[in-house]
Amino acid sequence: MNSATPKPRPRSETARRRAHEAASLPPRRVSVLSTMADLSKDPFYLRYYSGHSGKYGHEFLEFEYSRGRLRYANNSNYRNDSLIRKEMWIGPQLVKELKRIVESSDVTKEDDAKWPKKNIVGRQELEIRVGNDHVSFETAKIGSLVDVQDSDDPEGLRVFYYLVQDLKCLIFSLISLHFKIKPIS
């Protein structure tokens, strides 16, 4: 029996490249923590609300992002469902993606003066503070793109509609992944 130490297996080119890249990167934890501190100073703010009062009381869906914290609330009294509240801290990369979604939509250039006013069906609110812009929108609930096309400002309402769809998709994905619940049953 040979007691000599075994020779190390030669690394593949991919393994060598990954090891070199890992060695040249700054420590990940330090960079994330320093940017998390920056999030508390960032003025970016986002709040969406959609709700109505009806047969089952005040039913609503709301999410809000501010200074690294994402809050979610869903209240449906149908079949005696209770209020769902969730809160999580999100990292700088996700905040960057939220900002990118908002900024690429150009919703801050829109005006809700010609949009449908809140009514018995309910209302939607969107408030955004990004950079030097602070905008707040309020409109009736939008059931489909037909409602958008029939409005007095279809282009502006279409921007709002698609932005809300993108934000809801991202937030629902986060909620279902993070909490293992279905945000909408």
Secondary structure in CASP SS format (residue, H / E / C, confidence):
PFRMAT SS
TARGET T0000
AUTHOR 0000-0000-0000
METHOD secondary structure of the structure
MODEL  1
M C 1.00
N C 1.00
S C 1.00
A C 1.00
T C 1.00
P C 1.00
K C 1.00
P C 1.00
R C 1.00
P C 1.00
R C 1.00
S C 1.00
E H 1.00
T H 1.00
A H 1.00
R H 1.00
R H 1.00
R H 1.00
A H 1.00
H H 1.00
E H 1.00
A H 1.00
A H 1.00
S H 1.00
L C 1.00
P C 1.00
P C 1.00
R H 1.00
R H 1.00
V H 1.00
S H 1.00
V H 1.00
L H 1.00
S H 1.00
T H 1.00
M H 1.00
A H 1.00
D H 1.00
L H 1.00
S C 1.00
K C 1.00
D C 1.00
P C 1.00
F C 1.00
Y E 1.00
L E 1.00
R E 1.00
Y E 1.00
Y E 1.00
S E 1.00
G E 1.00
H E 1.00
S E 1.00
G E 1.00
K C 1.00
Y C 1.00
G E 1.00
H E 1.00
E E 1.00
F E 1.00
L E 1.00
E E 1.00
F E 1.00
E E 1.00
Y E 1.00
S E 1.00
R C 1.00
G C 1.00
R E 1.00
L E 1.00
R E 1.00
Y E 1.00
A E 1.00
N E 1.00
N E 1.00
S C 1.00
N C 1.00
Y H 1.00
R H 1.00
N H 1.00
D C 1.00
S C 1.00
L C 1.00
I E 1.00
R E 1.00
K E 1.00
E E 1.00
M E 1.00
W E 1.00
I C 1.00
G C 1.00
P H 1.00
Q H 1.00
L H 1.00
V H 1.00
K H 1.00
E H 1.00
L H 1.00
K H 1.00
R H 1.00
I H 1.00
V H 1.00
E H 1.00
S H 1.00
S H 1.00
D C 1.00
V H 1.00
T H 1.00
K H 1.00
E C 1.00
D C 1.00
D C 1.00
A C 1.00
K C 1.00
W C 1.00
P C 1.00
K C 1.00
K C 1.00
N E 1.00
I C 1.00
V C 1.00
G E 1.00
R E 1.00
Q E 1.00
E E 1.00
L E 1.00
E E 1.00
I E 1.00
R E 1.00
V E 1.00
G C 1.00
N C 1.00
D E 1.00
H E 1.00
V E 1.00
S E 1.00
F E 1.00
E E 1.00
T E 1.00
A E 1.00
K C 1.00
I C 1.00
G C 1.00
S C 1.00
L H 1.00
V H 1.00
D H 1.00
V H 1.00
Q H 1.00
D C 1.00
S C 1.00
D C 1.00
D C 1.00
P H 1.00
E H 1.00
G H 1.00
L H 1.00
R H 1.00
V H 1.00
F H 1.00
Y H 1.00
Y H 1.00
L H 1.00
V H 1.00
Q H 1.00
D H 1.00
L H 1.00
K H 1.00
C H 1.00
L H 1.00
I H 1.00
F H 1.00
S H 1.00
L H 1.00
I H 1.00
S H 1.00
L H 1.00
H H 1.00
F H 1.00
K C 1.00
I C 1.00
K C 1.00
P C 1.00
I C 1.00
S C 1.00
END
